[in-house]
Amino acid sequence: MALRSRIKFCNRCKQPAPVLYRIRFDESGTWIFVCPQCWLPLSQNNPYYIYGGTWKARK
């Protein structure tokens, strides 16, 4: 079976990424997808941070 490659963009920097993390990071509790570069500063020392899974372009 062939692997499917999909495209999704980071909700913060708007760049395409092969791996995105689903997170909540503020009081609103809204789920967003962020790339590893945007994820690091949002996750560190953040009382509102919740990890919700990993999205991968190759399935």
C-alpha positions in Angstrom: 0.0 0.0 0.0 1.3 3.4 -0.9 1.9 6.1 1.7 -0.3 9.2 1.4 1.4 12.5 1.8 -0.8 15.4 3.0 -0.2 19.1 3.6 -1.3 21.1 6.6 -0.1 24.5 7.8 1.0 25.7 11.2 -1.7 28.0 12.8 1.0 30.3 14.1 3.6 30.8 11.4 1.5 29.6 8.5 4.3 27.4 7.1 3.7 23.8 5.8 5.1 21.2 8.1 5.4 17.4 8.0 4.6 17.1 11.7 2.2 19.3 13.7 1.2 19.2 17.4 -2.4 19.8 18.5 -2.3 22.0 21.5 -4.2 24.4 23.7 -2.0 27.2 25.0 -4.2 30.1 26.3 -7.3 30.8 28.4 -9.7 30.4 25.4 -9.0 26.6 25.3 -9.1 26.6 21.5 -7.2 23.7 19.8 -4.6 24.7 17.2 -2.0 22.8 15.2 1.6 24.2 15.5 4.9 23.2 14.0 7.8 22.1 16.3 9.4 25.5 16.1 6.3 27.3 17.3 5.4 24.6 19.8 8.5 25.0 22.0 8.0 28.5 23.2 4.2 28.0 23.7 4.7 24.8 25.8 7.4 25.9 28.2 6.2 27.3 31.6 2.7 27.7 30.4 -0.1 26.8 32.9 -2.7 26.7 30.0 -0.7 24.3 27.8 -2.4 21.0 27.0 -1.0 18.5 24.4 -3.7 16.9 22.2 -1.7 14.7 19.8 0.6 14.7 16.8 -0.5 15.0 13.2 1.8 13.5 10.5 1.8 14.2 6.8 2.7 10.6 5.9 0.0 8.1 6.9 
